[in-house]
Amino acid sequence: MTEPSRTEVLERWNKHAEAYAARFGPEGDPARRMWLNRPLFELLGPLAERRILDAGCGEGYLSRLLAERGAKEVVAMDAAREMLRLARERTPENSRVEYREGDIQALAGLEDASFDLAVSNMVVQDVPRHDLALSAVARVLKPGGALVFSILHPCFQAPGAGWDFDDQGRRLRWRMGRYFEEIPTEDELAPGTDIRTFAYHRTLTNYFEAIASAGFVVEALVEPRPQLPPGAERPADYDVWKQVALFLILKVRKPI
Ligand SMILES: C[S@@+](CC[C@H](N)C(=O)[O-])C[C@H]1O[C@@H](n2cnc3c(N)ncnc32)[C@H](O)[C@@H]1O
């Protein structure tokens, strides 16, 4: 496919904001509850007294959790106006979350060296210039501050990757994609929905180059496995899901 324009990318997020947010409860959607939340919070570490940036906050569940769990202040930025409208609606008046409209590839209006921590949950693969997003976050972090970000696992979510099904529609195995094809893709955001948004596949090499040129040092890499939240029913194909690394989470630090 040809490169989507910035307007097309944002129109998609605005158009699907309601449907996207409808899948989210206080702890996010199933992928966040089963794969992402626990390792994200473990990697972020203590939140008390921390001023935290949520870059690409969406409907804001993670910003609200950060505030509820003790962050001093959360600045949550997203470029899609409809997402921000829903985020504000879902956030109590007295919350320590402040929403801003803006592009994470620039973080305009945010001061240099003003955050202790930053998080970006499933956003960096959605922007055309991940290198600019990483440099912008490095700019606004204090020396010694850290960024935790999750992305689609570049090795297993390349263009063309996905499940192969048997005759009865059961998941059989995961198909590898075209790893070295660094192109934008237009995919269903979650299986079975018609929420189609754009993402940019990049190799691990490309991510590591961007991390290094932003001046970050990699501190941790996590390939989360699904974990059922307490009391949750076991999905029929849970054992097959457990075979695949769908997501990658990195913690990178700005040196002192
Ligand atoms: C997959 S959603 C993730 C949202 C949220 N972090 C979460 O975990 O629910 C991606 C979000 O990135 C936002 N986004 C896409 N491109 C952006 C950009 N250049 N700057 C800021 N936000 C952007 C979209 O509007 C959308 O809310």
Ligand as a Chemical Component Dictionary entry (heavy atoms), coordinates in Angstrom:
data_LIG
# 
_chem_comp.id                   LIG 
_chem_comp.type                 NON-POLYMER 
_chem_comp.pdbx_formal_charge   0 
_chem_comp.three_letter_code    LIG 
# 
loop_
_chem_comp_atom.comp_id 
_chem_comp_atom.atom_id 
_chem_comp_atom.alt_atom_id 
_chem_comp_atom.type_symbol 
_chem_comp_atom.charge 
_chem_comp_atom.model_Cartn_x 
_chem_comp_atom.model_Cartn_y 
_chem_comp_atom.model_Cartn_z 
_chem_comp_atom.pdbx_ordinal 
LIG C1  C1  C 0  -3.351 1.466  19.630 1  
LIG S1  S1  S 1  -3.845 3.014  20.291 2  
LIG C2  C2  C 0  -3.123 2.924  21.917 3  
LIG C3  C3  C 0  -3.704 3.917  22.868 4  
LIG C4  C4  C 0  -3.300 3.742  24.334 5  
LIG N1  N1  N 0  -1.889 3.947  24.526 6  
LIG C5  C5  C 0  -3.733 2.402  24.856 7  
LIG O1  O1  O 0  -2.905 1.589  25.239 8  
LIG O2  O2  O -1 -4.940 2.158  24.833 9  
LIG C6  C6  C 0  -2.789 4.173  19.445 10 
LIG C7  C7  C 0  -3.069 5.617  19.806 11 
LIG O3  O3  O 0  -2.043 6.429  19.236 12 
LIG C8  C8  C 0  -2.624 7.641  18.800 13 
LIG N2  N2  N 0  -1.719 8.211  17.784 14 
LIG C9  C9  C 0  -1.464 7.768  16.542 15 
LIG N3  N3  N 0  -0.526 8.543  15.956 16 
LIG C10 C10 C 0  -0.187 9.501  16.874 17 
LIG C11 C11 C 0  0.735  10.583 16.877 18 
LIG N4  N4  N 0  1.504  10.834 15.811 19 
LIG N5  N5  N 0  0.839  11.345 17.986 20 
LIG C12 C12 C 0  0.048  11.102 19.073 21 
LIG N6  N6  N 0  -0.837 10.077 19.133 22 
LIG C13 C13 C 0  -0.953 9.292  18.043 23 
LIG C14 C14 C 0  -3.988 7.241  18.275 24 
LIG O4  O4  O 0  -4.866 8.341  18.214 25 
LIG C15 C15 C 0  -4.387 6.177  19.313 26 
LIG O5  O5  O 0  -5.084 6.772  20.372 27 
# 
loop_
_chem_comp_bond.comp_id 
_chem_comp_bond.atom_id_1 
_chem_comp_bond.atom_id_2 
_chem_comp_bond.value_order 
_chem_comp_bond.pdbx_ordinal 
LIG C1  S1  SING 1  
LIG S1  C2  SING 2  
LIG S1  C6  SING 3  
LIG C2  C3  SING 4  
LIG C3  C4  SING 5  
LIG C4  N1  SING 6  
LIG C4  C5  SING 7  
LIG C5  O1  DOUB 8  
LIG C5  O2  SING 9  
LIG C6  C7  SING 10 
LIG C7  O3  SING 11 
LIG C7  C15 SING 12 
LIG O3  C8  SING 13 
LIG C8  N2  SING 14 
LIG C8  C14 SING 15 
LIG N2  C9  SING 16 
LIG N2  C13 SING 17 
LIG C9  N3  DOUB 18 
LIG N3  C10 SING 19 
LIG C10 C11 SING 20 
LIG C10 C13 DOUB 21 
LIG C11 N4  SING 22 
LIG C11 N5  DOUB 23 
LIG N5  C12 SING 24 
LIG C12 N6  DOUB 25 
LIG N6  C13 SING 26 
LIG C14 O4  SING 27 
LIG C14 C15 SING 28 
LIG C15 O5  SING 29 
# 
